């Protein structure tokens, strides 16, 4: 799913210093499935900030995060 996001969202990830993990193992895959999600945004303290079922939800969660941390120019 991470490969399908827009260039704008990829730029936000860079500005947020996000670590994108496109390939996960069975444990993460099971965790995502248990939460009916395809992707997650996890904070450095391991708190689940957002779960997404599709690219649109992942992009919106990224925009919300960027707005929250006030990264100038990240939100169009």
Backbone as JSON Lines, residues from 0, in Angstrom:
{"i":0,"aa":"X","n":[0.81,-1.19,0.0],"ca":[0.0,0.0,0.0],"c":[0.86,1.27,0.0]}
{"i":1,"aa":"X","n":[2.01,1.23,0.65],"ca":[2.83,2.43,0.73],"c":[3.31,2.9,-0.64]}
{"i":2,"aa":"X","n":[3.45,1.99,-1.58],"ca":[3.91,2.38,-2.92],"c":[2.82,3.13,-3.7]}
{"i":3,"aa":"X","n":[1.58,3.06,-3.25],"ca":[0.48,3.69,-3.97],"c":[0.17,5.11,-3.5]}
{"i":4,"aa":"X","n":[0.85,5.6,-2.47],"ca":[0.54,6.94,-1.97],"c":[1.09,8.0,-2.92]}
{"i":5,"aa":"X","n":[0.55,9.18,-2.81],"ca":[0.96,10.28,-3.69],"c":[2.36,10.79,-3.35]}
{"i":6,"aa":"X","n":[2.93,11.51,-4.28],"ca":[4.24,12.12,-4.06],"c":[4.19,13.11,-2.9]}
{"i":7,"aa":"X","n":[3.07,13.81,-2.75],"ca":[2.92,14.76,-1.64],"c":[3.03,14.04,-0.3]}
{"i":8,"aa":"X","n":[2.4,12.89,-0.19],"ca":[2.44,12.14,1.07],"c":[3.85,11.61,1.31]}
{"i":9,"aa":"X","n":[4.51,11.15,0.27],"ca":[5.9,10.7,0.44],"c":[6.78,11.84,0.95]}
{"i":10,"aa":"X","n":[6.54,13.05,0.43],"ca":[7.29,14.23,0.89],"c":[6.99,14.5,2.36]}
{"i":11,"aa":"X","n":[5.73,14.38,2.76],"ca":[5.38,14.57,4.17],"c":[6.11,13.55,5.04]}
{"i":12,"aa":"X","n":[6.18,12.3,4.58],"ca":[6.9,11.28,5.34],"c":[8.36,11.68,5.53]}
{"i":13,"aa":"X","n":[8.98,12.21,4.48],"ca":[10.38,12.65,4.59],"c":[10.5,13.77,5.61]}
{"i":14,"aa":"X","n":[9.6,14.73,5.54],"ca":[9.65,15.85,6.49],"c":[9.35,15.41,7.92]}
{"i":15,"aa":"X","n":[8.53,14.39,8.05],"ca":[8.21,13.86,9.38],"c":[9.3,12.9,9.88]}
{"i":16,"aa":"X","n":[10.26,12.59,9.02],"ca":[11.31,11.6,9.34],"c":[10.68,10.25,9.64]}
{"i":17,"aa":"X","n":[9.63,9.94,8.9],"ca":[8.91,8.67,9.09],"c":[9.75,7.51,8.56]}
{"i":18,"aa":"X","n":[9.64,6.4,9.22],"ca":[10.27,5.17,8.76],"c":[9.17,4.34,8.12]}
{"i":19,"aa":"X","n":[9.26,4.12,6.83],"ca":[8.25,3.38,6.1],"c":[8.72,1.94,5.95]}
{"i":20,"aa":"X","n":[7.89,1.02,6.38],"ca":[8.22,-0.41,6.31],"c":[7.23,-1.06,5.35]}
{"i":21,"aa":"X","n":[7.59,-1.14,4.06],"ca":[6.64,-1.67,3.08],"c":[6.42,-3.17,3.17]}
{"i":22,"aa":"X","n":[7.41,-3.9,3.61],"ca":[7.29,-5.35,3.72],"c":[7.34,-5.74,5.19]}
{"i":23,"aa":"X","n":[6.34,-6.46,5.64],"ca":[6.29,-6.87,7.04],"c":[6.34,-8.39,7.13]}
{"i":24,"aa":"X","n":[6.5,-8.87,8.31],"ca":[6.51,-10.31,8.53],"c":[5.16,-10.81,9.0]}
{"i":25,"aa":"X","n":[5.06,-12.1,9.25],"ca":[3.79,-12.71,9.64],"c":[3.18,-12.11,10.9]}
{"i":26,"aa":"X","n":[4.0,-11.76,11.89],"ca":[3.45,-11.21,13.14],"c":[2.75,-9.87,12.89]}
{"i":27,"aa":"X","n":[3.38,-9.0,12.12],"ca":[2.76,-7.7,11.8],"c":[1.54,-7.9,10.93]}
{"i":28,"aa":"X","n":[1.63,-8.79,9.96],"ca":[0.48,-9.07,9.1],"c":[-0.71,-9.56,9.93]}
{"i":29,"aa":"X","n":[-0.46,-10.42,10.9],"ca":[-1.55,-10.91,11.77],"c":[-2.13,-9.77,12.61]}
{"i":30,"aa":"X","n":[-1.25,-8.9,13.12],"ca":[-1.69,-7.78,13.94],"c":[-2.57,-6.84,13.11]}
{"i":31,"aa":"X","n":[-2.13,-6.52,11.9],"ca":[-2.93,-5.66,11.03],"c":[-4.28,-6.32,10.72]}
{"i":32,"aa":"X","n":[-4.27,-7.6,10.39],"ca":[-5.52,-8.3,10.08],"c":[-6.46,-8.32,11.28]}
{"i":33,"aa":"X","n":[-5.92,-8.5,12.47],"ca":[-6.74,-8.51,13.68],"c":[-7.41,-7.16,13.91]}
{"i":34,"aa":"X","n":[-6.81,-6.1,13.36],"ca":[-7.37,-4.76,13.5],"c":[-8.05,-4.29,12.21]}
{"i":35,"aa":"X","n":[-8.27,-5.22,11.3],"ca":[-8.91,-4.91,10.0],"c":[-8.22,-3.75,9.3]}
{"i":36,"aa":"X","n":[-6.92,-3.77,9.31],"ca":[-6.15,-2.68,8.71],"c":[-5.13,-3.23,7.71]}
{"i":37,"aa":"X","n":[-4.72,-2.36,6.81],"ca":[-3.68,-2.71,5.85],"c":[-2.39,-1.95,6.15]}
{"i":38,"aa":"X","n":[-2.5,-0.87,6.94],"ca":[-1.34,-0.06,7.3],"c":[-1.59,0.6,8.64]}
{"i":39,"aa":"X","n":[-0.51,1.0,9.29],"ca":[-0.62,1.68,10.58],"c":[0.43,2.77,10.67]}
{"i":40,"aa":"X","n":[0.11,3.81,11.42],"ca":[1.1,4.81,11.78],"c":[1.35,4.61,13.27]}
{"i":41,"aa":"X","n":[2.6,4.27,13.58],"ca":[2.99,3.98,14.95],"c":[3.95,5.08,15.41]}
{"i":42,"aa":"X","n":[3.66,5.65,16.58],"ca":[4.53,6.69,17.13],"c":[5.82,6.07,17.67]}
{"i":43,"aa":"X","n":[6.83,6.89,17.91],"ca":[8.08,6.37,18.47],"c":[7.9,5.65,19.82]}
{"i":44,"aa":"X","n":[6.89,6.03,20.59],"ca":[6.65,5.36,21.88],"c":[5.78,4.11,21.71]}
{"i":45,"aa":"X","n":[5.61,3.7,20.45],"ca":[4.88,2.49,20.05],"c":[3.37,2.58,20.23]}
{"i":46,"aa":"X","n":[2.85,3.77,20.42],"ca":[1.41,4.01,20.47],"c":[0.9,4.0,19.03]}
{"i":47,"aa":"X","n":[-0.22,3.32,18.81],"ca":[-0.82,3.31,17.48],"c":[-1.57,4.62,17.26]}
{"i":48,"aa":"X","n":[-1.06,5.43,16.37],"ca":[-1.66,6.72,16.08],"c":[-2.84,6.58,15.13]}
{"i":49,"aa":"X","n":[-2.69,5.71,14.12],"ca":[-3.75,5.56,13.12],"c":[-3.65,4.2,12.45]}
{"i":50,"aa":"X","n":[-4.81,3.69,12.07],"ca":[-4.91,2.48,11.26],"c":[-5.6,2.86,9.96]}
{"i":51,"aa":"X","n":[-5.18,2.24,8.87],"ca":[-5.78,2.55,7.57],"c":[-6.12,1.26,6.84]}
{"i":52,"aa":"X","n":[-7.27,1.28,6.19],"ca":[-7.69,0.12,5.41],"c":[-7.33,0.26,3.93]}
{"i":53,"aa":"X","n":[-7.04,1.49,3.51],"ca":[-6.69,1.73,2.1],"c":[-5.78,2.94,1.98]}
{"i":54,"aa":"X","n":[-5.35,3.21,0.77],"ca":[-4.42,4.3,0.52],"c":[-5.0,5.65,0.92]}
{"i":55,"aa":"X","n":[-6.27,5.87,0.63],"ca":[-6.9,7.15,0.97],"c":[-6.86,7.4,2.48]}
{"i":56,"aa":"X","n":[-7.14,6.38,3.26],"ca":[-7.1,6.53,4.72],"c":[-5.67,6.78,5.21]}
{"i":57,"aa":"X","n":[-4.7,6.11,4.61],"ca":[-3.3,6.31,4.99],"c":[-2.86,7.73,4.66]}
{"i":58,"aa":"X","n":[-3.26,8.22,3.5],"ca":[-2.92,9.6,3.12],"c":[-3.58,10.6,4.05]}
{"i":59,"aa":"X","n":[-4.84,10.39,4.41],"ca":[-5.52,11.32,5.31],"c":[-4.88,11.3,6.7]}
{"i":60,"aa":"X","n":[-4.54,10.13,7.18],"ca":[-3.88,10.02,8.49],"c":[-2.53,10.73,8.48]}
{"i":61,"aa":"X","n":[-1.81,10.64,7.37],"ca":[-0.53,11.34,7.24],"c":[-0.75,12.84,7.27]}
{"i":62,"aa":"X","n":[-1.75,13.32,6.53],"ca":[-2.05,14.76,6.53],"c":[-2.44,15.24,7.93]}
{"i":63,"aa":"X","n":[-3.24,14.44,8.62],"ca":[-3.64,14.79,9.98],"c":[-2.43,14.88,10.9]}
{"i":64,"aa":"X","n":[-1.52,13.92,10.77],"ca":[-0.3,13.93,11.57],"c":[0.55,15.16,11.25]}
{"i":65,"aa":"X","n":[0.71,15.45,9.98],"ca":[1.51,16.61,9.58],"c":[0.91,17.89,10.14]}
{"i":66,"aa":"X","n":[-0.41,18.0,10.1],"ca":[-1.09,19.16,10.65],"c":[-0.85,19.25,12.15]}
{"i":67,"aa":"X","n":[-0.9,18.12,12.82],"ca":[-0.73,18.07,14.26],"c":[0.66,18.55,14.69]}
{"i":68,"aa":"X","n":[1.67,18.15,13.96],"ca":[3.02,18.54,14.33],"c":[3.47,19.81,13.62]}
{"i":69,"aa":"X","n":[2.57,20.42,12.89],"ca":[2.79,21.73,12.27],"c":[4.03,21.79,11.4]}
{"i":70,"aa":"X","n":[4.13,20.87,10.49],"ca":[5.23,20.91,9.54],"c":[4.84,21.9,8.45]}
{"i":71,"aa":"X","n":[5.56,23.0,8.42],"ca":[5.23,24.06,7.49],"c":[5.37,23.59,6.05]}
{"i":72,"aa":"X","n":[4.35,23.84,5.25],"ca":[4.38,23.49,3.85],"c":[4.02,22.04,3.56]}
{"i":73,"aa":"X","n":[3.8,21.25,4.6],"ca":[3.48,19.83,4.37],"c":[2.04,19.61,3.99]}
{"i":74,"aa":"X","n":[1.17,20.51,4.39],"ca":[-0.26,20.33,4.13],"c":[-0.68,21.35,3.08]}
{"i":75,"aa":"X","n":[-1.18,20.84,1.99],"ca":[-1.6,21.72,0.89],"c":[-2.98,22.27,1.14]}
